[in-house]
Amino acid sequence: MPKLDDYVLFAHVVRHGGFAPAERATGIAKTRLSKRVAALERALACRLLERSTRSFRVTDIGLEVYHRSEAILANADQAYTAAAHSLGKVTGGIRVAWPLGLAKSFASQALVRFMETYPDVRVDLQIADGPLNLIDDGIDLALRIGSGARTEESLVVRTLGTTPTRLVGAPALIARDAPSIVAHLGRFATLAGIGPDHRRWTLVGPDGKRESFDHTPKLVCADAETVRDAAIAGLGIALLPEPLCVAELRRGTLVQMLPAWQGVEQKIELLFTTRRGMLPSVRALIDHLAGSFACSGFRHRALPQNTSITHIVGF
């Protein structure tokens, strides 16, 4: 009967892509890792790894054993987390997902501070701009930017605040044909994310007046970063959450079209599955993110007033 520890050590080797990377990641000497994997292979009477001085490959049966070894690790982690939960300790693993625009803003900084405050918590962060199924994907907590997005009945939503959306395009594209009214937007190709209103953009003027613009996007993509990059490349105009384009606007790789107008503000929300029986680590992260958002002034970080089309005419 193989030792359970050998399954765990084998999983570390496969996960990190070799004995030397596993040694660096775990602090366990690669000589010991190699011996224990060899012992596991003898006990199972099969080759799990094909290895030489220059190559490392997991065999088909090795992959099967690896997945089952990961299940052993996950079950052990769940047992530890359950025990810690009963004691109210902020510890264990958390799986988190949020979109790229927030990953590069206040959220990433807040997560680092959270992990400094709670060193016994392990975080698995997924960057995902598309739709998520928290239960099927095993996500404990998700952040999203959305305006009236559909929410599953099984999810709890906590709104942190709102963020503006900006209508943007490449400087060279707009310099050739600068729009002055919303109706002029029909002259441009459009780039859109996936959502219930991706074919209709609603813009809000300085007096609060709203105008809608129907369009057929040249590109529809769940990955907001791809939409932004396509706009930078001059493929069309895009309506983006400010966190995703503020750096590009300040650098000048994007410019704001119709600067007196902006898109409808979008909510920034936390989503989780339940409040009952919530792990202390998840509850602590929810409270930490909410507090960080409130203190960050994120909602009020306006762009410079001169970030507009007037600076690129004749570019």
C-alpha positions, 0 to 999 in steps of 0.5 A: 500500500503506497504511503499517502505522503508519496501521493502528495509529493508526487502531486507537487512535482507534477503541479510545479513541472519537475523536481527542481521547481517543486523543490523551490516551491515547497522547500523539500529536497529534490532528492527526497522528492525523486526517491518518494516518487520512485517508491510510489511507482514501485508500489503501483507497479507502473511508470508515472513520469518519463524523466531525463536530464533534459525532459520531464513528461507525465505518463497517461497513468501518471496524469490519472494518479495526479488528479486523484492525488490532487483530490487527496490534497483537496480533501485534506485541505477541506478537513483542515478548513472545516476544523478551523471554521469550527474554531473561527480561525481565518485560515485555509484556502479561498478561490476568488475571481474578478475581471482584469479591470479590477485586477489592475486597480484597487482590488489587487492592492487590497488582496495583497493587504488582506494576505499580509493581515491574514498570513494563514490564508491561501488565495487562488485568484482567477482573472475572468471577464466572462460569465462564471458559475460560482458553484460549478467552478468552485469559486468562493467569491467573485467581483464583477463590473456590470449594469443590471447583469443577471444574477442567479437566485442562489447567489448573494450580491453585495454592491460596493459602488459604481464606476463610469464607463468611457467611450474610447478609440485610437487617436489616429482613428478619431483624428480622421473623423472626430464625432461631435454628436452621438449620431455621428458614432454610426460612422465608426466600427464598434467593439463590444463585450458580451452582455444584454445591451452590447448592441445598444450603448446608452450615453449620458450627457452633461445635463443628464440627458440620455441618448442610445446608439444602436450598432452591430459590433465588428467584434464581440468578446467576453474578454474586456482586455481583448476589446480594449486592445482592439480599440488601441489597434484602431479596429473600432470604438469601445465603451469600457469601464473606466478601470480598464482604460484609465491608464491608456487614456492617460498615456494617450494610446486611447482617447475619449470620444465625445468627452462631455458624454459617458456611458451609464455607470456600472455597478461593482459587485461582490458575489458569493453563494451564501451567508449561512455557514460562510467560512471566516476567511471568506467573510473576512475577505468580503469585509476587507474588500468592502472597506478597501473600496470605500477608502480608496476613492475609486468611484471618484477618481475622475480623469483629467478634464483635458483627456479629450479629442481636442488634444489629438486633432491633427495627430 
